[in-house]
Amino acid sequence: MDALHGIRVLDLSRVLAGPWCTQNLADLGADVIKVERPASGDDTRSWGPPFLKDAEGRDTAEAAYYLGCNRNKRSVTCDIARPEGQALVRALVPHCQVFVENFKVGDMARYGLDYASLRQLNPALVYCSITGFGQTGPYRERAGYDYAAQGMGGLMSITGERDDLGGGPQKVGVAVADLFTGMYATVAVLAALRHAERTGVGQHIDMALLDTQVAMLANLGANYLVSGKVPGRAGNAHQNIVPYQVFEVAPAADGHKDHLILAVGNDSQFAKFCEAAGHPELAADPRYARNQDRVRNRGELVPLLADIMRTRGKADWLAALEAAKVPCGPINNLAEVFADPQVASRHMVDEWQHPLQPGLRLVASPMKLSATPVRTERAPPLLGQHTHEVLREVLGWDDGKVAQLKEAKVL
C-alpha cells in the first residue's frame, strides 16, 4: 500500500511551485486530481520547445517542462470562472483531504473557493495557498514569480562571480524559489494532514515564495544577522570554508580548459589534501592550519592552491583525492549526469507509458522508502484525460451529465 493511500488532493495550481508539491504527494500515493482550464490547461504545457514527439517524430502539445512536474496525477478540465465550474469543484471538496491553489490573493474568494467557504463543506480540509508574497503584508496583492523572489530574497546578491573579477548578480539555473516552496508546502501539507487525522480539524497553509527564499539563505542569512555584515558574491567559493570551490586543472587531452570541485570541509581533510598534493608544509603553516585562519587568509592561500591544481589533470586529481578521502568532484553537463553509473544505479530515470510516447523517460523521484516505494504507474496526463473517469468515480455522475457540461464548455 502506498504511503498516502486514501488521500485525495484537489490541485488547482499550475506552473511549478504548486505542481511540484502535488507531484511529491502523488509520488507518495495520493490521488491527485489536477484541475485545468479547458482548451489550454496548465501554462507549462506550452512552455517549449522542447515538446514531446509523437510516433512520427512531430512535436505534440506536451512541453517537456510540463512533463517534468506532473507525473502520477489525473487531469480534469473545469472552467472555475463559470458558476457551474465552481459548483463542480465544491462538489469534489467533501471527497478530498487536501486542496492546493496558487491564485492571486482574493481570487479564490471571488469564486467561492476560498478556505473559509470550503471548510464549511469539509471541516478537516487541508487548504494550501501558494503565492509570491503570502496572504498578508504590504506586497500580498503583487504577482510573484521565482525570478523576483531570487532577486528580492537576496539570493542573486550572493550568487555569481565577485564584482572585482567582473561578476554581477546571477540567478540560479533552475527555479529554486519555486522548487523549495513546493518542497516546504509538501512538508506543511503532511504536517497538517497529521493534525487533521488527530483532531478532525483542517487548516489553511499560507506559503510564499519570498518567505521561502529568505529561509533558503541558510548560513548566509545567519552570517548577516550575527555579524551585521552584508555578504557579497563569492563565485564558486564558499563564504565560510576554504578551500571549498572550483579550481582549474591542467588542460584536457583536446586542449580545452578543465575544472574540478575541491570541497575541503575540515582541518583533517585539508591536511590530507596537502599530503596528496605534495605540499604538506601548507597544512603545518599556522596561517592555514585551521579553517578560520584559512578563511581569513584566503587571499594568500587560494592563489597558491590554484597554481598547484593546474599542475595535474582532472582524472589524476580525482583519483588521488578520492584515494585520500578528500571530497572532490567533476562538473558534469546533463549528458554526463545521465550517463553517470551512480545516477543509473540509483534509478534516477523512470520510464513511463505515455499515450503519445510509450517508453517516455523522465527524471525520477529521489525519495526511496523501503516499505512504501514511490509510485511509477501514471505518466503525466493529457489535458482532461481523466475528466469522465474522475466525475463518474468520485461524484457518480453519468455520461449524460458530463457531456452536457462539456457541450456548455464548462469542462
C-alpha positions, 0 to 999 in steps of 0.5 A: 500500500502506498504511503498516502493511500486514501488521500485525495488532493484537489490541485488547482495550481499550475506552473511549478511551485504548486505542481511540484508539491502535488507531484511529491504527494502523488509520488507518495500515493495520493490521488491527485486530481489536477484541475485545468482550464479547458482548451489550454490547461496548465501554462507549462504545457506550452512552455517549449520547445522542447515538446514531446514527439509523437510516433512520427517524430512531430512535436505534440502539445506536451512541453517537456517542462510540463512533463517534468512536474506532473507525473502520477496525477489525473487531469480534469478540465473545469472552467472555475470562472463559470458558476457551474465550474465552481459548483463542480469543484465544491462538489469534489471538496467533501471527497478530498483531504487536501486542496492546493491553489496558487491564485492571486490573493482574493481570487479564490474568494471571488469564486467561492473557493476560498478556505473559509467557504470550503471548510464549511463543506469539509471541516478537516480540509487541508487548504494550501495557498501558494503565492509570491508574497503570502496572504498578508503584508504590504506586497500580498496583492503583487504577482510573484514569480521565482525570478523576483523572489531570487532577486528580492530574497537576496539570493542573486546578491550572493550568487555569481562571480565577485564584482572585482573579477567582473561578476554581477548578480546571477540567478540560479539555473533552475527555479529554486524559489519555486522548487523549495516552496513546493518542497516546504508546502509538501512538508506543511501539507503532511504536517497538517494532514497529521493534525487533521487525522488527530483532531478532525480539524483542517487548516489553511497553509499560507506559503510564499515564495519570498518567505521561502527564499529568505529561509533558503539563505541558510548560513548566509542569512545567519552570517548577516544577522550575527555579524551585521555584515552584508555578504557579497558574491563569492563565485564558486567559493564558499563564504565560510570554508576554504578551500571549498570551490572550483579550481582549474586543472591542467588542460584536457587531452583536446586542449580545452580548459578543465575544472574540478570541485575541491570541497575541503570541509575540515582541518583533517581533510585539508591536511590530507589534501596537502599530503596528496598534493605534495605540499604538506608544509601548507597544512603545518603553516599556522596561517592555514592550519585551521579553517578560520585562519584559512578563511581569513587568509584566503587571499594568500592561500587560494592563489597558491592552491590554484597554481598547484591544481593546474599542475595535474589533470582532472582524472589524476586529481580525482583519483588521488583525492578520492584515494585520500578521502578528500571530497572532490568532484567533476562538473558534469553537463546533463549528458554526463549526469545521465550517463553517470553509473551512480545516477543509473544505479540509483534509478534516477530515470523512470520510464513511463507509458505515455499515450503519445510516447510509450517508453517516455523517460523522465527524471525520477523521484529521489525519495526511496522508502523501503516499505512504501516505494514511490509510485511509477504507474501514471505518466503525466496526463493529457489535458482532461484525460481523466475528466469522465473517469474522475466525475463518474468515480468520485461524484457518480455522475453519468455520461449524460451529465458530463457531456452536457457540461462539456457541450456548455464548455464548462469542462 
